[in-house]
Amino acid sequence: MSTPYSQLVDHFTRLSHLAHSLTFLQWDQLVMMPPQGNDSRSEAIAELSSLYHEQLISPELGELLAKAEADEVDTPRQASLREMDREYRWATCIPADLVKAKSLAGSKCEHEWRSQRQKNDWPGFLTNFKEVVNLSRQEAQARQNCSNEKFSTPYDALLDLYCTGDSSSMISEIFTSLKTTLPPLISEVVEKQSGRTREFKGTFQKESQQRLNRVLAGLLGFDFEAGRIDESSHPFSTGGHGDHRITSRYRDNDFVDALKATAHETGHAAYEGGLPTKWKNLPLGQARNMSIHESQSLLFEKQIFLSKPFLKFFTPEIHRHLDKSRSYNCEQIWLNSIKVSPSYIRVEADELCYPLHVIIRYEIESALINGTMEADELPEMWDEKMQTYLGLSTAGNFKDGCLQDIHWTDGSFGYFPAYTMGALNGAQIFSAFRRTHKNWQDLLGNGEIATIRNWLAEKIWSQGRLLASQELMQSATGEPTNPNYFIDYLRERYLEEKY
């Protein structure tokens, strides 16, 4: 005999199948689809998104949740119901016509952004972007009004989609600390590195780099029977159980950039691949939030790949696939890979400057959504903050300024803070691993990643959404998110050069 909970499982399984279809339609749109297919694809995605939303807000679902909450007492099921109810409540906040309008506006803005960025065409982008901001403000207000959460601002309601459990007040406090700590630390590191790094010279063929990146992904545990690597203008990871899609990008004068991107996206795929199959298709079986997701990708990129021991292990593979790199030893590759220098592009920024790039976006997007600034003020505000935090001007340079990111094109406001919160969490999680595995450098030096993956699987991946974000950090590391671990790690790597 079926129970309200079993009926909910069936309902969310059907929703999961729709989400699966959307995932791979969107992946194809970004990676493989010919340009002229965009209009038809956008319409199909919008239609499926609307159908998904209608299924998620059905009155029957609300009735089942009410019955199940009264009947179920099993603890994991209570957690499962909590996450189901959260999905339902978030969906019922937004009318279907707004969901569809936002999807269409986002697809149009993102597609035209690809060429507008290359042309430095801010006015052209602004026309589409204003509508994305308008619809995102409507969404934020609707979420703030209908949620059981007590969000202090409309922006907090969007932030909770990505940094679930991490409020803007908490994040602002952390970011204020970073704005004070990082600039002098950057100056100290730049002075220490002066004259010790040099640019790689030569041309590194894309085909050779692609082979090398496949080797790296494999060493980091990526299963090519359950995933694939492709190329895109902006590296990303997507997919689902048994089919993980990651992308990288290649520059012919720098082979390290692609390797870092591949390590990063492999970390995302590792988390997705380690999620509990017993809760497959249910919200409880999904990643906790993007702050945790980014902690895993940054841990793979920064703590594992860019560690001295692992890079020493991996250097022979670099030499084997890229002949032009033979004049560089492991120490030179490592020093070049951790070079610190303020620059314009977020995705190319070093580890110390990156949080300042995120803070710029966080401060701008929160002001946009909360209505304290308008879209046409964006270039001026961007330039002002770039000069203040990084000492660089982007006046008139929209391509390398406010047009450089894809996230805002589809209204993904609230996403950016997850990158830096993820960096903090990643450093803290790896510190906990180091405390329990004193031989961690030997493991990395032998390319032995299985021990790290197994520990992460136990502490993070297998938990799904069973625990709240800070509960998960407490369980895995012994305390909630503490930015001091990140600062200590930066000093240990960049000033003491320990690993």
Legacy VTK file of the C-alpha trace (Angstrom):
# vtk DataFile Version 3.0
C-alpha trace
ASCII
DATASET POLYDATA
POINTS 499 float
0.000 0.000 0.000
1.404 3.341 -0.985
2.012 5.988 1.651
2.098 9.759 1.273
5.898 9.555 1.433
6.145 6.875 -1.274
3.876 8.974 -3.492
6.178 11.938 -2.903
9.148 9.812 -3.924
7.360 8.933 -7.180
6.522 12.583 -7.820
10.053 13.821 -7.230
11.453 10.994 -9.337
9.398 12.259 -12.280
10.657 15.765 -11.598
14.204 14.432 -11.548
13.714 12.929 -14.994
12.534 16.287 -16.347
15.526 17.996 -14.740
17.791 15.405 -16.352
16.417 16.281 -19.775
16.867 20.001 -19.154
20.438 19.477 -17.969
21.574 17.862 -21.193
19.628 20.186 -23.477
21.412 23.075 -21.751
24.798 21.316 -21.903
24.378 20.797 -25.643
23.325 24.442 -26.071
26.597 25.589 -24.470
28.952 23.006 -25.969
27.757 21.376 -29.195
24.717 23.143 -30.636
25.161 25.132 -33.881
24.373 28.854 -33.427
21.253 28.811 -35.575
19.643 26.277 -33.266
19.450 28.714 -30.365
15.900 30.021 -30.902
14.310 26.581 -31.128
16.424 25.248 -28.273
15.561 28.207 -26.040
11.871 27.666 -26.689
12.157 23.956 -25.880
14.069 24.659 -22.666
11.558 27.312 -21.658
8.675 24.900 -22.296
10.284 22.119 -20.255
11.183 24.584 -17.490
7.562 25.673 -17.340
6.374 22.049 -17.254
8.849 21.248 -14.464
7.625 24.258 -12.507
3.970 23.329 -12.961
4.668 19.806 -11.653
6.562 21.206 -8.689
3.778 23.572 -7.623
0.859 21.176 -8.102
-1.730 21.293 -5.277
-1.506 17.506 -4.966
2.150 17.837 -3.999
1.314 20.296 -1.243
-1.377 17.958 0.105
1.004 14.986 0.098
3.635 16.991 1.968
1.118 17.967 4.634
0.013 14.330 5.101
3.559 12.957 5.105
4.778 15.497 7.642
2.052 14.325 10.000
2.727 10.616 9.462
6.493 10.197 9.071
8.817 10.095 12.086
11.918 8.407 10.633
14.831 10.902 10.912
16.232 10.580 7.367
12.699 10.789 6.015
12.099 13.911 8.063
15.209 15.413 6.474
13.963 14.272 3.080
10.574 15.856 3.699
12.280 19.056 4.850
14.135 19.310 1.544
11.059 18.362 -0.500
9.042 21.022 1.312
11.762 23.601 0.695
11.722 22.839 -3.043
7.935 23.092 -3.073
7.794 26.338 -1.078
10.453 27.977 -3.265
8.605 26.963 -6.417
5.193 28.163 -5.247
6.671 31.603 -4.678
7.112 32.157 -8.406
4.274 32.162 -10.981
4.806 30.011 -14.054
4.717 32.975 -16.424
7.618 34.596 -14.541
9.619 31.362 -14.696
9.099 31.146 -18.451
9.788 34.849 -19.044
13.013 34.678 -17.036
14.148 31.585 -18.934
13.522 33.226 -22.308
15.151 36.509 -21.287
18.138 34.655 -19.871
18.630 32.516 -22.980
18.479 35.586 -25.217
20.832 37.605 -23.015
23.358 34.758 -22.687
23.350 33.905 -26.396
23.864 37.485 -27.558
26.407 38.124 -24.765
28.797 35.708 -26.478
29.305 38.081 -29.405
28.631 41.312 -27.508
31.470 40.658 -25.109
33.911 40.122 -27.961
32.767 43.394 -29.542
32.991 45.300 -26.232
29.325 46.137 -26.842
27.980 47.311 -23.481
25.001 49.254 -24.944
23.842 46.181 -26.858
24.166 43.978 -23.799
22.392 46.492 -21.561
19.169 46.234 -23.544
18.806 42.532 -22.711
20.351 42.817 -19.270
17.830 45.366 -18.008
15.040 42.849 -18.564
17.011 40.108 -16.778
17.526 42.435 -13.789
13.854 43.446 -13.822
12.662 39.835 -13.787
15.246 38.863 -11.155
14.039 41.657 -8.893
10.498 40.358 -9.276
11.692 36.882 -8.371
13.638 38.116 -5.333
10.679 40.100 -4.022
8.323 37.171 -4.531
10.671 34.796 -2.704
11.158 37.216 0.170
7.404 37.733 0.551
6.328 34.083 0.532
9.194 32.278 2.238
9.038 30.953 5.771
12.575 32.252 6.149
13.069 35.733 7.562
15.163 37.256 4.806
16.322 40.762 5.666
16.631 41.828 1.999
15.315 40.669 -1.400
18.890 39.732 -2.314
19.064 37.304 0.626
16.177 35.393 -0.935
18.228 34.804 -4.108
21.433 34.200 -2.158
19.715 31.335 -0.377
19.311 29.513 -3.696
23.085 29.052 -3.915
24.545 29.712 -0.444
21.719 28.059 1.473
22.020 28.939 5.136
24.658 31.642 4.630
23.066 35.078 4.997
24.317 38.295 3.428
25.100 39.654 6.902
27.360 36.666 7.611
29.004 36.911 4.216
29.450 40.682 4.449
31.223 40.286 7.782
33.605 37.723 6.311
34.184 39.787 3.170
34.910 42.910 5.209
37.622 40.937 7.003
39.061 39.706 3.692
39.092 43.238 2.244
41.283 44.256 5.188
43.564 41.208 5.201
44.147 40.449 1.526
45.529 43.694 0.003
48.616 43.875 2.301
49.109 40.117 1.956
49.006 40.464 -1.838
51.659 43.186 -1.709
53.863 41.029 0.525
53.584 38.012 -1.765
54.170 40.052 -4.945
57.376 41.407 -3.425
58.521 37.931 -2.372
57.864 36.502 -5.838
59.521 39.385 -7.713
61.997 38.065 -10.246
61.354 34.420 -9.357
58.654 33.581 -11.916
58.752 33.725 -15.682
56.153 33.260 -18.363
56.067 30.027 -20.309
57.176 30.577 -23.873
56.167 28.500 -26.828
53.055 27.171 -28.472
51.246 24.298 -26.816
48.984 22.519 -29.273
45.402 22.120 -28.161
45.309 18.440 -29.076
48.327 17.747 -26.854
46.800 19.723 -24.020
43.539 17.820 -24.354
45.376 14.511 -23.954
47.276 15.862 -20.949
44.073 17.072 -19.317
42.481 13.675 -19.742
45.455 12.154 -17.928
45.073 14.631 -15.075
41.346 14.036 -14.739
41.953 10.286 -14.651
44.593 10.603 -11.945
42.174 12.683 -9.904
39.608 9.899 -10.135
37.397 11.008 -13.031
35.638 7.960 -14.511
35.499 8.204 -18.305
32.927 5.406 -18.356
30.654 7.761 -16.415
31.549 11.104 -17.945
33.325 13.093 -20.638
35.479 16.211 -21.063
34.709 18.794 -23.738
35.665 22.365 -24.552
33.696 25.540 -23.858
34.401 29.260 -23.583
33.648 29.123 -19.856
34.640 25.883 -18.038
31.775 24.236 -16.169
30.521 20.953 -14.774
27.058 19.433 -15.098
25.368 16.080 -15.561
24.101 13.497 -13.122
24.596 10.010 -11.767
26.596 7.994 -14.284
26.967 10.863 -16.771
29.168 13.726 -15.587
30.039 16.409 -18.124
32.966 18.736 -17.534
34.569 21.258 -19.861
37.880 23.048 -20.027
39.342 25.711 -22.294
42.762 25.876 -23.926
45.212 28.673 -24.638
48.123 27.912 -26.919
50.593 29.953 -24.842
49.661 28.613 -21.376
49.054 24.953 -20.597
48.536 25.450 -16.831
45.283 27.379 -17.230
43.478 24.385 -18.721
44.944 22.002 -16.132
43.639 24.130 -13.282
40.210 24.305 -14.918
40.143 20.542 -15.425
41.155 19.873 -11.812
38.486 22.315 -10.651
35.670 20.792 -12.697
36.804 17.280 -11.762
36.235 18.278 -8.132
32.673 19.281 -8.958
32.104 15.972 -10.764
33.625 14.035 -7.850
31.115 15.570 -5.444
28.206 14.804 -7.768
29.459 11.267 -8.309
29.769 10.677 -4.573
26.255 11.784 -3.657
24.159 9.046 -1.988
22.517 6.760 -4.533
19.969 5.641 -1.903
18.419 9.108 -2.263
18.859 9.337 -6.004
16.205 11.518 -7.677
15.277 13.143 -4.347
16.264 16.611 -3.093
17.927 14.945 -0.096
20.359 13.219 -2.448
21.560 16.445 -4.061
24.523 18.657 -3.177
24.075 20.742 -0.022
24.704 24.132 -1.640
27.146 25.863 -3.959
29.345 26.993 -1.060
30.016 23.320 -0.349
30.170 22.443 -4.052
32.859 25.069 -4.647
34.771 23.839 -1.625
35.207 20.505 -3.394
36.249 21.919 -6.766
38.704 24.353 -5.177
40.079 21.615 -2.947
40.861 19.515 -6.029
42.359 22.477 -7.890
44.280 24.281 -5.150
44.915 21.813 -2.364
45.604 18.752 -4.508
46.698 19.658 -8.039
48.715 22.767 -7.103
50.401 21.166 -4.114
54.161 20.760 -4.533
54.087 16.974 -3.944
51.381 16.250 -6.504
52.783 18.615 -9.097
56.173 16.951 -8.747
54.461 13.618 -9.359
52.605 15.020 -12.364
55.471 16.938 -14.024
56.727 13.913 -16.027
53.290 13.706 -17.644
53.565 17.385 -18.612
56.931 16.730 -20.220
55.635 13.615 -21.947
52.731 15.389 -23.623
54.131 18.892 -24.118
57.668 18.818 -25.483
58.049 22.593 -25.265
57.713 22.411 -21.465
60.867 20.330 -20.973
62.907 23.404 -20.068
60.743 23.917 -16.980
61.241 21.834 -13.859
58.608 21.179 -11.220
59.653 24.121 -9.036
59.391 26.542 -11.948
55.983 25.213 -12.974
54.767 25.456 -9.373
56.049 29.005 -8.891
54.495 30.100 -12.171
51.217 28.421 -11.240
50.930 30.310 -7.946
52.112 33.658 -9.294
50.248 36.540 -7.699
49.451 39.636 -9.723
46.262 41.732 -9.776
44.502 41.271 -13.120
41.202 41.988 -14.856
39.700 38.547 -15.431
38.145 36.681 -12.502
38.535 33.174 -13.897
42.234 33.835 -14.542
42.865 35.527 -11.189
45.313 34.092 -8.692
44.149 32.681 -5.394
44.773 35.841 -3.372
43.149 38.285 -5.780
40.195 36.046 -6.640
38.179 36.822 -3.479
38.413 40.531 -4.257
36.921 39.860 -7.708
34.068 38.029 -5.991
33.552 40.826 -3.470
33.175 43.319 -6.325
30.442 41.213 -7.885
28.770 40.533 -4.546
28.556 44.199 -3.675
27.239 45.125 -7.131
24.679 42.341 -7.507
23.267 42.841 -4.020
22.837 46.559 -4.799
21.200 45.723 -8.145
18.671 43.324 -6.641
17.970 45.466 -3.580
17.343 48.444 -5.885
20.066 50.760 -4.601
21.630 50.925 -8.063
20.441 50.465 -11.653
21.833 48.350 -14.466
23.152 51.289 -16.474
25.333 52.326 -13.506
27.183 49.005 -13.623
30.291 49.968 -15.678
31.063 53.010 -13.528
30.575 51.095 -10.273
32.669 48.203 -11.587
35.544 50.516 -12.507
35.408 52.265 -9.137
35.599 49.015 -7.184
38.309 47.527 -9.413
40.470 50.561 -8.729
39.762 50.440 -4.994
40.350 46.712 -4.439
42.806 45.731 -7.175
44.315 49.004 -8.377
43.102 48.503 -11.957
40.797 50.591 -14.154
38.220 49.131 -16.542
36.913 52.457 -17.849
35.609 51.775 -21.371
36.940 48.198 -21.223
33.650 46.340 -20.855
34.998 43.095 -22.323
37.477 42.677 -19.477
35.185 44.372 -16.982
31.484 43.998 -16.412
30.879 41.810 -19.497
33.359 39.078 -18.585
31.072 36.709 -16.624
28.257 34.505 -17.844
26.403 34.288 -14.517
24.337 37.467 -14.652
23.166 36.839 -18.223
20.543 34.343 -17.018
19.835 36.048 -13.697
22.003 33.863 -11.462
22.307 36.583 -8.830
23.560 35.265 -5.494
25.918 32.718 -7.068
29.214 34.617 -6.879
29.655 34.568 -3.063
29.697 30.765 -3.216
33.101 30.875 -4.909
34.833 32.565 -2.003
32.770 30.835 0.667
33.820 27.656 -1.120
37.482 28.669 -0.902
37.138 29.191 2.834
35.344 25.882 3.300
37.812 24.018 1.082
40.838 25.219 3.038
39.135 24.314 6.303
38.079 20.853 5.084
41.562 20.039 3.781
43.058 21.224 7.057
40.848 18.682 8.831
42.049 15.961 6.442
45.669 16.903 7.137
45.106 16.613 10.885
43.870 13.045 10.544
46.344 12.005 7.807
49.816 13.084 8.795
51.232 11.379 5.681
49.178 13.600 3.351
52.238 14.902 1.501
53.439 11.335 0.835
49.987 10.455 -0.520
50.011 13.408 -2.908
53.626 12.784 -3.885
52.694 9.282 -4.993
49.598 10.440 -6.857
47.494 8.503 -4.341
44.195 10.355 -4.426
41.922 7.499 -3.361
42.492 8.129 0.355
41.462 11.771 0.009
38.449 10.892 -2.135
37.315 8.223 0.353
37.609 10.675 3.260
35.676 13.337 1.371
33.069 10.774 0.365
32.506 9.861 3.997
32.562 13.378 5.432
30.926 15.434 2.642
29.678 13.671 -0.474
27.634 10.852 1.098
25.743 13.292 3.319
23.796 14.903 0.489
21.486 17.436 2.121
21.039 15.488 5.334
22.741 18.264 7.318
22.491 22.038 7.032
25.573 23.774 5.623
27.141 24.811 8.910
26.176 21.493 10.509
28.039 19.743 7.710
31.128 21.907 8.273
30.903 21.250 12.022
30.608 17.507 11.431
33.472 17.330 8.919
35.946 19.759 10.494
34.905 20.272 14.113
33.663 23.854 13.738
31.563 26.097 11.482
33.133 28.033 8.614
36.174 29.899 9.933
38.026 32.194 7.487
41.247 31.944 9.520
41.978 28.547 7.938
42.003 30.157 4.504
44.298 33.012 5.573
46.645 30.587 7.352
46.737 28.406 4.253
47.594 31.375 2.022
50.467 32.382 4.296
51.718 28.807 4.469
51.719 28.378 0.698
52.646 31.801 -0.616
54.982 33.169 2.046
56.417 30.041 3.671
56.144 28.009 0.429
55.588 24.755 2.331
53.402 23.068 -0.280
LINES 1 500
499 0 1 2 3 4 5 6 7 8 9 10 11 12 13 14 15 16 17 18 19 20 21 22 23 24 25 26 27 28 29 30 31 32 33 34 35 36 37 38 39 40 41 42 43 44 45 46 47 48 49 50 51 52 53 54 55 56 57 58 59 60 61 62 63 64 65 66 67 68 69 70 71 72 73 74 75 76 77 78 79 80 81 82 83 84 85 86 87 88 89 90 91 92 93 94 95 96 97 98 99 100 101 102 103 104 105 106 107 108 109 110 111 112 113 114 115 116 117 118 119 120 121 122 123 124 125 126 127 128 129 130 131 132 133 134 135 136 137 138 139 140 141 142 143 144 145 146 147 148 149 150 151 152 153 154 155 156 157 158 159 160 161 162 163 164 165 166 167 168 169 170 171 172 173 174 175 176 177 178 179 180 181 182 183 184 185 186 187 188 189 190 191 192 193 194 195 196 197 198 199 200 201 202 203 204 205 206 207 208 209 210 211 212 213 214 215 216 217 218 219 220 221 222 223 224 225 226 227 228 229 230 231 232 233 234 235 236 237 238 239 240 241 242 243 244 245 246 247 248 249 250 251 252 253 254 255 256 257 258 259 260 261 262 263 264 265 266 267 268 269 270 271 272 273 274 275 276 277 278 279 280 281 282 283 284 285 286 287 288 289 290 291 292 293 294 295 296 297 298 299 300 301 302 303 304 305 306 307 308 309 310 311 312 313 314 315 316 317 318 319 320 321 322 323 324 325 326 327 328 329 330 331 332 333 334 335 336 337 338 339 340 341 342 343 344 345 346 347 348 349 350 351 352 353 354 355 356 357 358 359 360 361 362 363 364 365 366 367 368 369 370 371 372 373 374 375 376 377 378 379 380 381 382 383 384 385 386 387 388 389 390 391 392 393 394 395 396 397 398 399 400 401 402 403 404 405 406 407 408 409 410 411 412 413 414 415 416 417 418 419 420 421 422 423 424 425 426 427 428 429 430 431 432 433 434 435 436 437 438 439 440 441 442 443 444 445 446 447 448 449 450 451 452 453 454 455 456 457 458 459 460 461 462 463 464 465 466 467 468 469 470 471 472 473 474 475 476 477 478 479 480 481 482 483 484 485 486 487 488 489 490 491 492 493 494 495 496 497 498
